[in-house]
Amino acid sequence: MSEDLKDEFARLRLEVDRLKKSVDEIKPHKHCLNCGIAIPPDKTFCSKKCEAEWNAMLRRKKMSIYVWMILLLILIIIMFVAMGGK
């Protein structure tokens, strides 16, 4: 191997060792479902505000699904009636 390759290999080895050390320093954690910031592993949300926002978003999504289901049902009934009930 040439000297340039040996130097590059040594530099990369040092970089890998540095990255391994930094990974070992990361404490166990997870992320807030709403905003994504790091929180302790035993929590789900970082604050009551994030939890309230998350629950409001879930309610909006559920309501949207219910509305679409009702519209689909109405369209199916209209199609059935338009076909003469055959």
N, C-alpha and C positions, 0 to 999 in steps of 0.2 A: 504494500500500500504506500501511496505517496504521503509525504508529510502533511499536505493540505487535507487529505482524507482522514488521517489520524487526528489532526487538530479538530476537524469538524466532528468526528466521532466522539472525541473527548468532550467537546462542547455540548453535544447532544446528550451524552451520558449525564453530565452535570445538570442539564435542564430537566431531564427525566427524574433525577434524584430530588431536585428542588420541588417538582410538581408532586411527587409521592409524599414528601414531607408536608406540603400544604394541604393535601387531601386528608392526611392523618389528623390535621388540626381542626377539621370541620366537625363541629359537635352534632349529635343526632338532632334532627329537626324535621319539620314539615312546613307547608306553606298554607297561609290563610286561603280558604276557598274563594273569598270575594276579591281581595286585593293582591294576594300573592306574596306578601312579605313573609319572611321566615318567622316561625313561631315554635314554641316547645312542642314536642311530639304528643303530649297529652291534651292539647287544645285543637279546636277545629277552626276557630276564628280569632283574629287578633283583638277584636273589641266587640262590644255590644252593637255598635253602629254598623260594623261589617256584617254581623249576624242578621240584623234587621234588614239591611239592603239585600242580602242573599235570600232571605225568606220572602221579601217583597217581589224579587225577580222570579222566584219559583211560583208564587201565586199568579203573577202575570202570565207566565208560560202555561200554567195549567188552564187558566181562563181562556187563553188563545186556543189551546187544543180543544177545549169544550165547544167553543164557538165554531171552529172548523168542523167538528163532528156533527153539530146540529145543522150547519149549512149543507154538509154532505147528505145527511139524512133527508133534509127538505128537497134537495135536488133529486134524490132517488125517488122520493114520493111523487114529485112533479113529473119525472120521466115515466113512472108507472101509470099515472093518471093520463098523461098525454098519449100513451100507447093504447089507451082504452081498456086498461086492466087485463090485457091478454096474457 
